């Protein structure tokens, strides 16, 4: 087992024991962040739409699993095509893994990964990440059209860095979005997120 995987698993052990501070069913905290396009994005501007929040770290093996397999991009394309707003957030601070110093660095990540999120947002001070209690990358939150939290936690039920686990995984985010679009209650509303610890300031 290599050093990167060992460190990632250690982070997983620490992070997976903590719950996020956003309460399912409660209003999602509003925020305003600079995007990779250089424009300011305000969460409340998307009231009336389903929203996904995805915490990302470009150097994290658990994020690589989702992006190297094209799984995250497939989800982004599928649901944004259906009108869902997908906001990817980088809360890595200066000098730490996954930090995007400038919007152009975030644009390079989007281009390299052929990503299809609505916007990639820069949370260098970690204010939004901490407000939502985000612990890991990825950490996922699904919001209803009314702006309340419908789901928070892991992307799926396979807490590994193995790309081969993707096909057999139960994707909690997709299940929550499908339920909300069909007018059904979300069956699983909260799980323990897994991945690398967010590199806060």
Secondary structure, 3 states (H helix, E strand, C coil): CCHHHHHHHHHHHHHCCCCCCCCCCCECCCCEEEECCCCEEEHHHHCCCCEEEEECCCCCHHHHHHHHCCHHHHHHHHHHHCCCEEEEEECCCCCCCCCCCCHHHHHHHHHHHCCCCCEEEECCCCHHHHHCCCCEECCEEEECCCCEEEEEECCECCCCCCHHHCCCCCEHHHHHHHHHHHCCCCCCCECCCCCEECCCC
